[in-house]
Each structure stands twice: as structure tokens, then as C-alpha cells.
Amino acid sequence: MNTLVSTSLYNCRISKLPRNLRNDLSLCGHNFRRTSLKIINANANEVDAQTVEEPPQNEELQPQSKETSTTSTPLDKDLKKVVQKTAATFAPRASTATKNPAVPGTVLYTVFEVQGYVSMLLGGALSFNLIFPSNEPDIWRLMGMWSIWMFTIPSLRARDCSKNEKEALNYLFLIIPLLNVIIPFFWKSFAVVWSADTVAFFAMYAWKFGWLQKAE
């Protein structure tokens, strides 16, 4: 109400002024409105420009995350190359350059697979002194302790297996000898060494095949 009364009084006073002054006042009011609209538009454009310029700040953060991911992958690749080269040098492999006939679905593939896991079980029985029992350390218990490295891994590597399984077997071919040499310094037990080899075997398979991720 106060604004309406003030505007009406203002209009009445203007109507009493001479005609030339009224025209000047109307022109001034018109110019004032134009300048105020220009200022509002300029401010709006500045706000829009700021909002458009903000995303590049986020884009500057993205290359950093890419650099961190790229720095971790070369280490993994180098480790894989070293393990693959070492296993290819010392691990048993085919004597000819022909294609591996032990492909999935063939009898030879099944023979190698059964041979690998049976030798693991027999090695466990020898390590736990269930077969050829004796009160003293003998060659049979020693063979049982090394059965996974001597028989299981070579038998499984002889197949035409997948890339992940081949990498797991290459890692195991290098890890198991370290376990078999280090553990007896702390615990002189054939059964403990064979158990550690078995745990390492299935843990490596779980890592390479992502069994834990699938379970989650």
C-alpha cells in the first residue's frame, strides 16, 4: 500500500510539471531501465562464464588419477615378464615346437590334469607318514613334501591351459621352492611344508581366477 501511494503521488507531481521536463524525466527513466538491464545481463553472462569454466578444474584432476593407474600397471607387467621368463627357462616344457596336443576335451588333457591332482594327494599322504610310515625322515616323505613342485605343477603346465592358469602355475613354480626351503628353518615338519604348498596353490588360483571376487 505504501508503495502504491508513493507512486501515485509521484505521478501526480510529474503531471503538474511542464511538458519539456516531463519528457526529459521519461527519457531519463527509460535510459536508466536500459542501463540496469544491461548490467543485469552482464552479471548473468559472468555467472554463466564462471559455471562453464569450472569443469576444467575437475579435468585437471583426471590425468592425475590416470597417472596413478598407469604407474601401477608397469610394475605388474614387469613382474609377469620376469616370472614368465624364469619359468620358461627352468620349468619343463615340450621338446618340440609343434602345437600342444593336450587341448581341453582331449584324453591327454584329462590325463595330465588327473596326474597333477593325484600326485598332490599322494604327496600329502607321504608327507603325513600315511604311506611307507617310518620314525625317521626318509626319501618318501621328502618326495611327498616336494610332490606339488615336482609333479603337480609340471603336469598342469603340460596342458594347453588358459592364460590366467598359466600365470598362476608360473608364480607357483617360483614360490613353492622358497616355501620348502624357508619353512624347515622354523618348523621341521614334512606335513607342514606340504600344507603350506597346498594353501599357496589354491590361494594363487583364487587370485588369478578371481574366485573371491565372484563369491562377493
Steps between C-alpha positions, in 0.01 A plus 500: 500500500778745584667437166174556310435830682856617440487417129163675458628814675811487284290480181281789613802719562643416159170583327514850653844567352545663155490282195872530416604392851262206488657382171849533644401303808343224291815476285716481809281224643514311171880529481529391864296189432714418194826539691368293789397221261845509340665470842273207592577325169872560547490350849303203372755443222784513755325240716448274197864544402610396849282192496638402158858552610464287815507151334865532382600497869353151524671405175835592652443237768425224250852475350639451850278199558601365161866544588456305825330215315769496232779495758363183663454306176866509381614338826249220454604454138870491587437246775301282261781517243764398754291212633408380152860516379632316806233231485551457127873454560490248785155341491445189288355572157432320175809374315357580157371824349173345386164602639415358842270201445366509859215737420180509708270208419774258400607189687854632544368814667301290748799273566724793591233656721427178690872429534559844651234478769563133581867573553398779738289260706770232503756759606276598789466139609879457488561823688259404776677162528191304393676308222831322571495617863828543681627662816786675323504747209538304178488550126129422478398779734740734325341418164157558652608844619624592149223319311306816406808663351640185333181340365185712540619826346685339203199280423260795501739717299527228236137563403383771264352703787369854512716810543397554864572141594836511325595813697388338826713193429800717409473684832463173690804353329707779660318539835481136613880440506537807720238366741660154506840647584392769751237315706732220627716764671204579725300176503656169404193318378432344160126526554516874580703572187261303279203677661659841435559403136137394464373824652727701269377295202130568554561860613681573174218343299245704696694819429548440129150370433329754729312240704469732801363785289239274344395378846449859620 
